[in-house]
Amino acid sequence: MLNISPHEQMSVNPNFTYLNHASIGPLPTRSYNIIQSGFKLQMEEGERKINFPSIEELWESLRKNGAMLVGGDKEGITITSNTASGLHIVAEGLSSKYTSKSNIVIPDNEFVTNSYVWQQIAKKYKIELRTLDTKKGYVTLDTWDSKIDKNTVLVSLSQVQGGNGFRYNLKEIINIAHSNGALVIVDAIQSLGAVPFDAKKYDIDFIAAAAYKWMLGPLGKGLFYSKPEHVELLDSILVGWFSTPNFRELYHHPFSPWIDARKFQQSMIDPTLNGFNASFETILNWGIDKTYKHVISLQDYLIDLISEMDGFSISSSLDENERSGIIKIDHKEAKGIVRYLEGLQITVSHRAGGIRISPHRYNSKTDIEKLLDGIQSWIQTI
């Protein structure tokens, strides 16, 4: 694997031009093969090849790789099923801290997962949910500062906004939250694997992210991170077989959870775990800084070419501190253009009223040229 290019590590249909990793990322070939072989063993031999020591080694590797990706300690890492499950660990885990005066703060343009969870929590525990107005697709620092107060229990936000790709300066927002005694959970599904990330540097309390976008992991897997010192703050609402080091004891006995984030693990015998770990290894081997620089270079190439076309404009921030793996192009016929491109087997998304383009490390300038050729072809139809 170390001696072949990122492109050679993928098996995306060569007839497609895939620029939609902010939606679903394709599995690396190695991840797919590992998952398939695991399910083949289950199909042919049931539990005969399930080995508990090897499962523990896998957990250790997953937590180590996850910690490397987020820039935190492995004691704070556990593997989940998606972003929502990580958000719920915190949402319900902090429930004993909610009072009638409590509020939770989110931007008003969050993806629905990071909205529905807090709407339900606000309703269930009769607390205030503050949704902050966005300007040009993001919440200004002054707004964060004016709306977070001493009654704020939690701030929840995506570092990278999925519609326009705006990347928040997390450290500034977290400083405001912490100065008011509030905790912060970051939805990092549009960050991890795409942009440089450092949980310790940003002083993040909690992170939740599904695996299937920029991490190129399998559907149905995700990552949760807590500062190790915060694990004990969270009540274990959802527990299961593997939430305790005593998982070999199969029948009723006193529950004694792990003392780290593993206490949030549930049932975890699954070939997709091995595939997720292989995806971790793939993107870590590529290097997140190198991936980010490569993606930005592809975006810059696109920007240079699209600027010559009438009616098209870039609505994503081009400030180097606010860019991400996502670039959004605006056009009054954006929805129709995306549909037309799909007919040419060029996959992008229609989001926030524009054309959302999200290349990864294995994409090339040729892919960008095919995209622009497709747009030029659409222009000829009008």
Order of alpha helices (4+ residues) and beta strands (2+ residues): beta-alpha-alpha-beta-alpha-beta-alpha-beta-alpha-beta-alpha-beta-alpha-beta-beta-alpha-alpha-beta-beta-alpha-beta-beta-beta-alpha
